[in-house]
Amino acid sequence: MSQKETDILDYLQAKFKDTSVQILPHQLGRASVIADATTHRDVLKTLLKADEKTAVIAITGIDLGTTLGVFYHIRTSKSGIITIKVEVPKEKPQIKTISDLAPGAVFDEMEVTDLVGVIFKDHPSPGRLVLPDSWPDDVFPLRKDAKLDNLQYKQTPPNEPTSGNEDIVKVIVGPQHPALLE
């Protein structure tokens, strides 16, 4: 572990020494911070204050059995990657959004809501991202207890304007990789 990593972890340790926040410097080769649904924002604010180049690179939602995990993967220029781990109850999986602190987290939070069912309170855009609008509200495909066998999925056709002229060809314009075009 570099001196920069040690410095930021010592700073976090001193800042949160009398709280429930735990600093784990060597968990699976990187630093982790165990927080709860009331302190995760404070940890992120502290990291942002300590290093202006701090950014959320991903948010992972995972079914841990009795609880749901929300893991915030944070990149800092001083300490590499730090993961803030938070568990929320399955019965009422709610946590406050971090999108006001890190605007790039909006899409990651929407994805976790769709696939795992964690509700991010005060989210600026609480809609679907990954799943279609016709997907049942109480079915979360990445949960261990998801019952997908009897799922009746009704595919809705895309809302494309029709001109009535079959000679018109749709040309995709934009930053597309040639391998993505069919």
PyMOL CGO cylinders between C-alpha atoms (Angstrom):
from pymol import cmd
from pymol.cgo import CYLINDER

trace = [
    CYLINDER, 0.00, 0.00, 0.00, 1.41, 3.38, -0.98, 0.3, 1, 1, 1, 1, 1, 1,
    CYLINDER, 1.41, 3.38, -0.98, 1.91, 6.29, 1.39, 0.3, 1, 1, 1, 1, 1, 1,
    CYLINDER, 1.91, 6.29, 1.39, -0.93, 8.19, -0.33, 0.3, 1, 1, 1, 1, 1, 1,
    CYLINDER, -0.93, 8.19, -0.33, -3.31, 5.27, 0.29, 0.3, 1, 1, 1, 1, 1, 1,
    CYLINDER, -3.31, 5.27, 0.29, -2.25, 5.06, 3.91, 0.3, 1, 1, 1, 1, 1, 1,
    CYLINDER, -2.25, 5.06, 3.91, -2.73, 8.82, 4.35, 0.3, 1, 1, 1, 1, 1, 1,
    CYLINDER, -2.73, 8.82, 4.35, -6.30, 8.84, 3.02, 0.3, 1, 1, 1, 1, 1, 1,
    CYLINDER, -6.30, 8.84, 3.02, -7.26, 5.76, 5.05, 0.3, 1, 1, 1, 1, 1, 1,
    CYLINDER, -7.26, 5.76, 5.05, -5.75, 7.28, 8.20, 0.3, 1, 1, 1, 1, 1, 1,
    CYLINDER, -5.75, 7.28, 8.20, -7.73, 10.45, 7.48, 0.3, 1, 1, 1, 1, 1, 1,
    CYLINDER, -7.73, 10.45, 7.48, -10.96, 8.41, 7.16, 0.3, 1, 1, 1, 1, 1, 1,
    CYLINDER, -10.96, 8.41, 7.16, -10.11, 6.45, 10.31, 0.3, 1, 1, 1, 1, 1, 1,
    CYLINDER, -10.11, 6.45, 10.31, -9.61, 9.66, 12.31, 0.3, 1, 1, 1, 1, 1, 1,
    CYLINDER, -9.61, 9.66, 12.31, -12.75, 11.29, 10.90, 0.3, 1, 1, 1, 1, 1, 1,
    CYLINDER, -12.75, 11.29, 10.90, -15.03, 8.31, 11.64, 0.3, 1, 1, 1, 1, 1, 1,
    CYLINDER, -15.03, 8.31, 11.64, -13.35, 6.82, 14.74, 0.3, 1, 1, 1, 1, 1, 1,
    CYLINDER, -13.35, 6.82, 14.74, -16.40, 7.24, 17.01, 0.3, 1, 1, 1, 1, 1, 1,
    CYLINDER, -16.40, 7.24, 17.01, -18.96, 5.99, 14.49, 0.3, 1, 1, 1, 1, 1, 1,
    CYLINDER, -18.96, 5.99, 14.49, -20.09, 2.66, 13.09, 0.3, 1, 1, 1, 1, 1, 1,
    CYLINDER, -20.09, 2.66, 13.09, -17.91, 3.17, 9.99, 0.3, 1, 1, 1, 1, 1, 1,
    CYLINDER, -17.91, 3.17, 9.99, -15.15, 0.55, 9.64, 0.3, 1, 1, 1, 1, 1, 1,
    CYLINDER, -15.15, 0.55, 9.64, -12.02, 1.01, 7.51, 0.3, 1, 1, 1, 1, 1, 1,
    CYLINDER, -12.02, 1.01, 7.51, -10.59, -2.21, 6.04, 0.3, 1, 1, 1, 1, 1, 1,
    CYLINDER, -10.59, -2.21, 6.04, -7.28, -1.40, 4.32, 0.3, 1, 1, 1, 1, 1, 1,
    CYLINDER, -7.28, -1.40, 4.32, -6.57, -4.79, 2.71, 0.3, 1, 1, 1, 1, 1, 1,
    CYLINDER, -6.57, -4.79, 2.71, -9.81, -6.46, 1.75, 0.3, 1, 1, 1, 1, 1, 1,
    CYLINDER, -9.81, -6.46, 1.75, -9.24, -8.43, -1.47, 0.3, 1, 1, 1, 1, 1, 1,
    CYLINDER, -9.24, -8.43, -1.47, -6.29, -6.24, -2.37, 0.3, 1, 1, 1, 1, 1, 1,
    CYLINDER, -6.29, -6.24, -2.37, -8.02, -2.88, -2.00, 0.3, 1, 1, 1, 1, 1, 1,
    CYLINDER, -8.02, -2.88, -2.00, -9.39, -0.63, 0.64, 0.3, 1, 1, 1, 1, 1, 1,
    CYLINDER, -9.39, -0.63, 0.64, -12.99, -0.96, 1.77, 0.3, 1, 1, 1, 1, 1, 1,
    CYLINDER, -12.99, -0.96, 1.77, -15.15, 1.13, 4.02, 0.3, 1, 1, 1, 1, 1, 1,
    CYLINDER, -15.15, 1.13, 4.02, -18.12, -0.48, 5.76, 0.3, 1, 1, 1, 1, 1, 1,
    CYLINDER, -18.12, -0.48, 5.76, -20.81, 2.16, 6.31, 0.3, 1, 1, 1, 1, 1, 1,
    CYLINDER, -20.81, 2.16, 6.31, -24.54, 2.15, 6.88, 0.3, 1, 1, 1, 1, 1, 1,
    CYLINDER, -24.54, 2.15, 6.88, -27.43, 3.89, 5.14, 0.3, 1, 1, 1, 1, 1, 1,
    CYLINDER, -27.43, 3.89, 5.14, -26.97, 6.97, 7.33, 0.3, 1, 1, 1, 1, 1, 1,
    CYLINDER, -26.97, 6.97, 7.33, -23.18, 7.40, 7.02, 0.3, 1, 1, 1, 1, 1, 1,
    CYLINDER, -23.18, 7.40, 7.02, -22.35, 6.44, 3.43, 0.3, 1, 1, 1, 1, 1, 1,
    CYLINDER, -22.35, 6.44, 3.43, -22.89, 10.01, 2.20, 0.3, 1, 1, 1, 1, 1, 1,
    CYLINDER, -22.89, 10.01, 2.20, -20.61, 11.38, 4.92, 0.3, 1, 1, 1, 1, 1, 1,
    CYLINDER, -20.61, 11.38, 4.92, -17.84, 9.00, 3.86, 0.3, 1, 1, 1, 1, 1, 1,
    CYLINDER, -17.84, 9.00, 3.86, -18.21, 10.08, 0.23, 0.3, 1, 1, 1, 1, 1, 1,
    CYLINDER, -18.21, 10.08, 0.23, -18.25, 13.77, 1.21, 0.3, 1, 1, 1, 1, 1, 1,
    CYLINDER, -18.25, 13.77, 1.21, -15.05, 13.22, 3.19, 0.3, 1, 1, 1, 1, 1, 1,
    CYLINDER, -15.05, 13.22, 3.19, -13.36, 11.56, 0.20, 0.3, 1, 1, 1, 1, 1, 1,
    CYLINDER, -13.36, 11.56, 0.20, -14.51, 14.36, -2.10, 0.3, 1, 1, 1, 1, 1, 1,
    CYLINDER, -14.51, 14.36, -2.10, -13.16, 16.95, 0.32, 0.3, 1, 1, 1, 1, 1, 1,
    CYLINDER, -13.16, 16.95, 0.32, -9.81, 15.16, 0.69, 0.3, 1, 1, 1, 1, 1, 1,
    CYLINDER, -9.81, 15.16, 0.69, -9.29, 14.75, -3.06, 0.3, 1, 1, 1, 1, 1, 1,
    CYLINDER, -9.29, 14.75, -3.06, -10.98, 16.91, -5.68, 0.3, 1, 1, 1, 1, 1, 1,
    CYLINDER, -10.98, 16.91, -5.68, -10.38, 14.23, -8.33, 0.3, 1, 1, 1, 1, 1, 1,
    CYLINDER, -10.38, 14.23, -8.33, -12.52, 11.68, -6.51, 0.3, 1, 1, 1, 1, 1, 1,
    CYLINDER, -12.52, 11.68, -6.51, -15.18, 10.08, -8.70, 0.3, 1, 1, 1, 1, 1, 1,
    CYLINDER, -15.18, 10.08, -8.70, -17.75, 7.29, -8.49, 0.3, 1, 1, 1, 1, 1, 1,
    CYLINDER, -17.75, 7.29, -8.49, -16.76, 4.73, -11.12, 0.3, 1, 1, 1, 1, 1, 1,
    CYLINDER, -16.76, 4.73, -11.12, -19.51, 2.18, -10.47, 0.3, 1, 1, 1, 1, 1, 1,
    CYLINDER, -19.51, 2.18, -10.47, -22.25, 1.17, -8.08, 0.3, 1, 1, 1, 1, 1, 1,
    CYLINDER, -22.25, 1.17, -8.08, -22.90, -2.52, -7.58, 0.3, 1, 1, 1, 1, 1, 1,
    CYLINDER, -22.90, -2.52, -7.58, -26.13, -3.93, -6.20, 0.3, 1, 1, 1, 1, 1, 1,
    CYLINDER, -26.13, -3.93, -6.20, -25.97, -7.46, -4.82, 0.3, 1, 1, 1, 1, 1, 1,
    CYLINDER, -25.97, -7.46, -4.82, -28.30, -9.84, -3.02, 0.3, 1, 1, 1, 1, 1, 1,
    CYLINDER, -28.30, -9.84, -3.02, -26.47, -10.94, 0.13, 0.3, 1, 1, 1, 1, 1, 1,
    CYLINDER, -26.47, -10.94, 0.13, -29.22, -13.31, 1.31, 0.3, 1, 1, 1, 1, 1, 1,
    CYLINDER, -29.22, -13.31, 1.31, -30.92, -11.54, 4.20, 0.3, 1, 1, 1, 1, 1, 1,
    CYLINDER, -30.92, -11.54, 4.20, -29.88, -8.05, 3.07, 0.3, 1, 1, 1, 1, 1, 1,
    CYLINDER, -29.88, -8.05, 3.07, -29.08, -6.21, -0.15, 0.3, 1, 1, 1, 1, 1, 1,
    CYLINDER, -29.08, -6.21, -0.15, -25.63, -4.73, -0.65, 0.3, 1, 1, 1, 1, 1, 1,
    CYLINDER, -25.63, -4.73, -0.65, -24.92, -1.42, -2.33, 0.3, 1, 1, 1, 1, 1, 1,
    CYLINDER, -24.92, -1.42, -2.33, -21.22, -1.08, -3.11, 0.3, 1, 1, 1, 1, 1, 1,
    CYLINDER, -21.22, -1.08, -3.11, -19.91, 2.30, -4.24, 0.3, 1, 1, 1, 1, 1, 1,
    CYLINDER, -19.91, 2.30, -4.24, -16.62, 1.94, -6.11, 0.3, 1, 1, 1, 1, 1, 1,
    CYLINDER, -16.62, 1.94, -6.11, -14.76, 5.22, -5.73, 0.3, 1, 1, 1, 1, 1, 1,
    CYLINDER, -14.76, 5.22, -5.73, -11.60, 6.26, -7.58, 0.3, 1, 1, 1, 1, 1, 1,
    CYLINDER, -11.60, 6.26, -7.58, -9.30, 8.80, -5.98, 0.3, 1, 1, 1, 1, 1, 1,
    CYLINDER, -9.30, 8.80, -5.98, -6.04, 10.13, -7.33, 0.3, 1, 1, 1, 1, 1, 1,
    CYLINDER, -6.04, 10.13, -7.33, -4.47, 9.63, -3.91, 0.3, 1, 1, 1, 1, 1, 1,
    CYLINDER, -4.47, 9.63, -3.91, -5.47, 6.08, -3.05, 0.3, 1, 1, 1, 1, 1, 1,
    CYLINDER, -5.47, 6.08, -3.05, -6.66, 4.26, -6.13, 0.3, 1, 1, 1, 1, 1, 1,
    CYLINDER, -6.66, 4.26, -6.13, -10.01, 2.53, -5.68, 0.3, 1, 1, 1, 1, 1, 1,
    CYLINDER, -10.01, 2.53, -5.68, -11.94, 2.47, -2.42, 0.3, 1, 1, 1, 1, 1, 1,
    CYLINDER, -11.94, 2.47, -2.42, -15.22, 0.59, -2.07, 0.3, 1, 1, 1, 1, 1, 1,
    CYLINDER, -15.22, 0.59, -2.07, -17.88, 1.92, 0.29, 0.3, 1, 1, 1, 1, 1, 1,
    CYLINDER, -17.88, 1.92, 0.29, -20.06, -1.04, 1.29, 0.3, 1, 1, 1, 1, 1, 1,
    CYLINDER, -20.06, -1.04, 1.29, -23.58, -0.51, 2.62, 0.3, 1, 1, 1, 1, 1, 1,
    CYLINDER, -23.58, -0.51, 2.62, -26.23, -3.09, 3.48, 0.3, 1, 1, 1, 1, 1, 1,
    CYLINDER, -26.23, -3.09, 3.48, -29.95, -2.34, 3.45, 0.3, 1, 1, 1, 1, 1, 1,
    CYLINDER, -29.95, -2.34, 3.45, -32.80, -4.62, 4.58, 0.3, 1, 1, 1, 1, 1, 1,
    CYLINDER, -32.80, -4.62, 4.58, -34.60, -6.60, 1.89, 0.3, 1, 1, 1, 1, 1, 1,
    CYLINDER, -34.60, -6.60, 1.89, -38.01, -5.71, 3.33, 0.3, 1, 1, 1, 1, 1, 1,
    CYLINDER, -38.01, -5.71, 3.33, -37.50, -1.96, 2.93, 0.3, 1, 1, 1, 1, 1, 1,
    CYLINDER, -37.50, -1.96, 2.93, -34.44, -1.47, 0.71, 0.3, 1, 1, 1, 1, 1, 1,
    CYLINDER, -34.44, -1.47, 0.71, -34.02, 2.30, 0.81, 0.3, 1, 1, 1, 1, 1, 1,
    CYLINDER, -34.02, 2.30, 0.81, -30.94, 4.48, 0.88, 0.3, 1, 1, 1, 1, 1, 1,
    CYLINDER, -30.94, 4.48, 0.88, -30.36, 8.17, 0.19, 0.3, 1, 1, 1, 1, 1, 1,
    CYLINDER, -30.36, 8.17, 0.19, -29.06, 9.00, -3.27, 0.3, 1, 1, 1, 1, 1, 1,
    CYLINDER, -29.06, 9.00, -3.27, -25.54, 10.26, -3.81, 0.3, 1, 1, 1, 1, 1, 1,
    CYLINDER, -25.54, 10.26, -3.81, -26.39, 11.81, -7.18, 0.3, 1, 1, 1, 1, 1, 1,
    CYLINDER, -26.39, 11.81, -7.18, -26.37, 15.30, -5.67, 0.3, 1, 1, 1, 1, 1, 1,
    CYLINDER, -26.37, 15.30, -5.67, -22.75, 14.70, -4.57, 0.3, 1, 1, 1, 1, 1, 1,
    CYLINDER, -22.75, 14.70, -4.57, -21.67, 12.78, -7.68, 0.3, 1, 1, 1, 1, 1, 1,
    CYLINDER, -21.67, 12.78, -7.68, -24.00, 13.50, -10.64, 0.3, 1, 1, 1, 1, 1, 1,
    CYLINDER, -24.00, 13.50, -10.64, -22.53, 10.61, -12.64, 0.3, 1, 1, 1, 1, 1, 1,
    CYLINDER, -22.53, 10.61, -12.64, -24.11, 8.17, -10.19, 0.3, 1, 1, 1, 1, 1, 1,
    CYLINDER, -24.11, 8.17, -10.19, -27.63, 8.80, -11.55, 0.3, 1, 1, 1, 1, 1, 1,
    CYLINDER, -27.63, 8.80, -11.55, -27.53, 5.98, -14.10, 0.3, 1, 1, 1, 1, 1, 1,
    CYLINDER, -27.53, 5.98, -14.10, -25.80, 3.52, -11.78, 0.3, 1, 1, 1, 1, 1, 1,
    CYLINDER, -25.80, 3.52, -11.78, -28.47, 4.07, -9.13, 0.3, 1, 1, 1, 1, 1, 1,
    CYLINDER, -28.47, 4.07, -9.13, -31.24, 3.58, -11.71, 0.3, 1, 1, 1, 1, 1, 1,
    CYLINDER, -31.24, 3.58, -11.71, -29.63, 0.30, -12.78, 0.3, 1, 1, 1, 1, 1, 1,
    CYLINDER, -29.63, 0.30, -12.78, -29.40, -0.96, -9.17, 0.3, 1, 1, 1, 1, 1, 1,
    CYLINDER, -29.40, -0.96, -9.17, -33.07, -0.03, -8.66, 0.3, 1, 1, 1, 1, 1, 1,
    CYLINDER, -33.07, -0.03, -8.66, -34.13, -1.94, -11.77, 0.3, 1, 1, 1, 1, 1, 1,
    CYLINDER, -34.13, -1.94, -11.77, -32.12, -5.10, -11.18, 0.3, 1, 1, 1, 1, 1, 1,
    CYLINDER, -32.12, -5.10, -11.18, -31.96, -5.44, -7.38, 0.3, 1, 1, 1, 1, 1, 1,
    CYLINDER, -31.96, -5.44, -7.38, -34.80, -3.24, -6.11, 0.3, 1, 1, 1, 1, 1, 1,
    CYLINDER, -34.80, -3.24, -6.11, -32.93, -0.76, -3.91, 0.3, 1, 1, 1, 1, 1, 1,
    CYLINDER, -32.93, -0.76, -3.91, -34.82, 2.56, -3.80, 0.3, 1, 1, 1, 1, 1, 1,
    CYLINDER, -34.82, 2.56, -3.80, -32.62, 5.66, -3.79, 0.3, 1, 1, 1, 1, 1, 1,
    CYLINDER, -32.62, 5.66, -3.79, -34.47, 8.36, -1.87, 0.3, 1, 1, 1, 1, 1, 1,
    CYLINDER, -34.47, 8.36, -1.87, -34.51, 11.83, -3.46, 0.3, 1, 1, 1, 1, 1, 1,
    CYLINDER, -34.51, 11.83, -3.46, -33.23, 10.47, -6.78, 0.3, 1, 1, 1, 1, 1, 1,
    CYLINDER, -33.23, 10.47, -6.78, -33.66, 13.11, -9.52, 0.3, 1, 1, 1, 1, 1, 1,
    CYLINDER, -33.66, 13.11, -9.52, -34.88, 10.63, -12.16, 0.3, 1, 1, 1, 1, 1, 1,
    CYLINDER, -34.88, 10.63, -12.16, -36.64, 7.65, -10.54, 0.3, 1, 1, 1, 1, 1, 1,
    CYLINDER, -36.64, 7.65, -10.54, -37.51, 5.75, -13.70, 0.3, 1, 1, 1, 1, 1, 1,
    CYLINDER, -37.51, 5.75, -13.70, -36.48, 2.61, -15.54, 0.3, 1, 1, 1, 1, 1, 1,
    CYLINDER, -36.48, 2.61, -15.54, -33.09, 2.31, -17.18, 0.3, 1, 1, 1, 1, 1, 1,
    CYLINDER, -33.09, 2.31, -17.18, -32.35, -1.33, -17.95, 0.3, 1, 1, 1, 1, 1, 1,
    CYLINDER, -32.35, -1.33, -17.95, -35.73, -3.03, -17.80, 0.3, 1, 1, 1, 1, 1, 1,
    CYLINDER, -35.73, -3.03, -17.80, -38.64, -2.11, -20.08, 0.3, 1, 1, 1, 1, 1, 1,
    CYLINDER, -38.64, -2.11, -20.08, -41.56, -0.08, -18.71, 0.3, 1, 1, 1, 1, 1, 1,
    CYLINDER, -41.56, -0.08, -18.71, -43.81, -3.14, -19.01, 0.3, 1, 1, 1, 1, 1, 1,
    CYLINDER, -43.81, -3.14, -19.01, -41.65, -5.14, -16.56, 0.3, 1, 1, 1, 1, 1, 1,
    CYLINDER, -41.65, -5.14, -16.56, -43.50, -6.03, -13.30, 0.3, 1, 1, 1, 1, 1, 1,
    CYLINDER, -43.50, -6.03, -13.30, -42.69, -3.61, -10.46, 0.3, 1, 1, 1, 1, 1, 1,
    CYLINDER, -42.69, -3.61, -10.46, -42.08, -6.32, -7.85, 0.3, 1, 1, 1, 1, 1, 1,
    CYLINDER, -42.08, -6.32, -7.85, -39.72, -8.56, -9.86, 0.3, 1, 1, 1, 1, 1, 1,
    CYLINDER, -39.72, -8.56, -9.86, -36.00, -7.86, -9.57, 0.3, 1, 1, 1, 1, 1, 1,
    CYLINDER, -36.00, -7.86, -9.57, -34.02, -10.22, -11.81, 0.3, 1, 1, 1, 1, 1, 1,
    CYLINDER, -34.02, -10.22, -11.81, -30.73, -10.19, -9.86, 0.3, 1, 1, 1, 1, 1, 1,
    CYLINDER, -30.73, -10.19, -9.86, -32.25, -11.14, -6.53, 0.3, 1, 1, 1, 1, 1, 1,
    CYLINDER, -32.25, -11.14, -6.53, -31.69, -14.71, -5.39, 0.3, 1, 1, 1, 1, 1, 1,
    CYLINDER, -31.69, -14.71, -5.39, -35.39, -15.13, -4.64, 0.3, 1, 1, 1, 1, 1, 1,
    CYLINDER, -35.39, -15.13, -4.64, -36.58, -13.80, -8.02, 0.3, 1, 1, 1, 1, 1, 1,
    CYLINDER, -36.58, -13.80, -8.02, -39.25, -16.02, -9.55, 0.3, 1, 1, 1, 1, 1, 1,
    CYLINDER, -39.25, -16.02, -9.55, -38.60, -15.65, -13.26, 0.3, 1, 1, 1, 1, 1, 1,
    CYLINDER, -38.60, -15.65, -13.26, -40.06, -19.00, -14.43, 0.3, 1, 1, 1, 1, 1, 1,
    CYLINDER, -40.06, -19.00, -14.43, -43.68, -17.86, -14.56, 0.3, 1, 1, 1, 1, 1, 1,
    CYLINDER, -43.68, -17.86, -14.56, -42.93, -14.33, -15.68, 0.3, 1, 1, 1, 1, 1, 1,
    CYLINDER, -42.93, -14.33, -15.68, -45.28, -13.25, -18.44, 0.3, 1, 1, 1, 1, 1, 1,
    CYLINDER, -45.28, -13.25, -18.44, -43.31, -10.67, -20.35, 0.3, 1, 1, 1, 1, 1, 1,
    CYLINDER, -43.31, -10.67, -20.35, -45.15, -8.78, -23.03, 0.3, 1, 1, 1, 1, 1, 1,
    CYLINDER, -45.15, -8.78, -23.03, -42.79, -7.12, -25.46, 0.3, 1, 1, 1, 1, 1, 1,
    CYLINDER, -42.79, -7.12, -25.46, -43.98, -3.74, -26.66, 0.3, 1, 1, 1, 1, 1, 1,
    CYLINDER, -43.98, -3.74, -26.66, -43.02, -2.58, -30.13, 0.3, 1, 1, 1, 1, 1, 1,
    CYLINDER, -43.02, -2.58, -30.13, -40.64, 0.37, -30.33, 0.3, 1, 1, 1, 1, 1, 1,
    CYLINDER, -40.64, 0.37, -30.33, -42.18, 3.78, -30.81, 0.3, 1, 1, 1, 1, 1, 1,
    CYLINDER, -42.18, 3.78, -30.81, -40.80, 4.51, -34.25, 0.3, 1, 1, 1, 1, 1, 1,
    CYLINDER, -40.80, 4.51, -34.25, -42.54, 6.93, -36.54, 0.3, 1, 1, 1, 1, 1, 1,
    CYLINDER, -42.54, 6.93, -36.54, -43.83, 5.34, -39.69, 0.3, 1, 1, 1, 1, 1, 1,
    CYLINDER, -43.83, 5.34, -39.69, -43.98, 7.19, -42.96, 0.3, 1, 1, 1, 1, 1, 1,
    CYLINDER, -43.98, 7.19, -42.96, -46.03, 4.68, -44.89, 0.3, 1, 1, 1, 1, 1, 1,
    CYLINDER, -46.03, 4.68, -44.89, -43.31, 4.55, -47.53, 0.3, 1, 1, 1, 1, 1, 1,
    CYLINDER, -43.31, 4.55, -47.53, -41.49, 1.21, -47.62, 0.3, 1, 1, 1, 1, 1, 1,
    CYLINDER, -41.49, 1.21, -47.62, -38.71, 2.67, -49.80, 0.3, 1, 1, 1, 1, 1, 1,
    CYLINDER, -38.71, 2.67, -49.80, -37.37, 4.74, -46.91, 0.3, 1, 1, 1, 1, 1, 1,
    CYLINDER, -37.37, 4.74, -46.91, -34.32, 3.26, -45.23, 0.3, 1, 1, 1, 1, 1, 1,
    CYLINDER, -34.32, 3.26, -45.23, -33.43, 4.05, -41.64, 0.3, 1, 1, 1, 1, 1, 1,
    CYLINDER, -33.43, 4.05, -41.64, -29.81, 5.21, -41.39, 0.3, 1, 1, 1, 1, 1, 1,
    CYLINDER, -29.81, 5.21, -41.39, -28.20, 5.32, -37.96, 0.3, 1, 1, 1, 1, 1, 1,
    CYLINDER, -28.20, 5.32, -37.96, -26.06, 8.42, -37.51, 0.3, 1, 1, 1, 1, 1, 1,
    CYLINDER, -26.06, 8.42, -37.51, -23.90, 8.88, -34.48, 0.3, 1, 1, 1, 1, 1, 1,
    CYLINDER, -23.90, 8.88, -34.48, -20.90, 7.58, -32.64, 0.3, 1, 1, 1, 1, 1, 1,
    CYLINDER, -20.90, 7.58, -32.64, -21.61, 3.92, -33.31, 0.3, 1, 1, 1, 1, 1, 1,
    CYLINDER, -21.61, 3.92, -33.31, -19.01, 1.21, -33.58, 0.3, 1, 1, 1, 1, 1, 1,
    CYLINDER, -19.01, 1.21, -33.58, -19.35, -0.59, -36.96, 0.3, 1, 1, 1, 1, 1, 1,
    CYLINDER, -19.35, -0.59, -36.96, -19.59, -3.97, -35.21, 0.3, 1, 1, 1, 1, 1, 1,
    CYLINDER, -19.59, -3.97, -35.21, -22.79, -2.85, -33.46, 0.3, 1, 1, 1, 1, 1, 1,
    CYLINDER, -22.79, -2.85, -33.46, -24.69, -2.25, -36.71, 0.3, 1, 1, 1, 1, 1, 1,
    CYLINDER, -24.69, -2.25, -36.71, -26.61, -5.18, -38.07, 0.3, 1, 1, 1, 1, 1, 1,
]
cmd.load_cgo(trace, "trace")
